[in-house]
């Protein structure tokens, strides 16, 4: 089952400049595990050293925040889109 991960501009340098990545994973957790293996720099921008999603990063599956679903255990279906949205601060 192929899903798409949308990579925001601030993190694209961590995965060779790609704006989207495709992979097969049954859950958000499994998708992150694949990122850890295949794009470790991108993974470290999303998750901390304990494997938890960083506080300033939000993950959405088809526009639904994973915390409003089953968290990292949110199941994925073919064609789903995971959006990585880091918080932006400014003044």
ABEGO torsion letter per residue (X at the ends): XBBBBBBBAAAAAAAGGBABBBBBBABAAAAAAAAAAABAAAAAAABBAAGBBBAABBBBBGGBBAAABAEAABBBBBGBBBBBBBBBBBX
